[in-house]
Amino acid sequence: MTYQLWDLASRNLIDEFPVEAEALDAARAYLTPDDDGVAVDVALVVYGDDDQPMRSIHGDELTAAAFGADGGRARRLA
């Protein structure tokens, strides 16, 4: 599996990760507001071993995956 992180506003690929935990760490960093209160709206696209997209995760679903439903631990995506 591979994980691609996309900027939703610009529709640009930010980075690609071979490990889910790394992708969630990066998503968490973008979703966390900076000192000015600005966060970046991102999506995570999960690709299977056949290099075909399996799912796209964004919005509340990605926030819950990155921070956990209670704001604590991240949860597994696939």
PyMOL commands that set and color helices and strands:
alter all, ss='L'
color gray80, all
select helices_A, chain A and resi 20-31+59-67
alter helices_A, ss='H'
color red, helices_A
select strands_A, chain A and resi 2-7+12-17+42-47+53-58
alter strands_A, ss='S'
color yellow, strands_A
deselect
rebuild
show_as cartoon
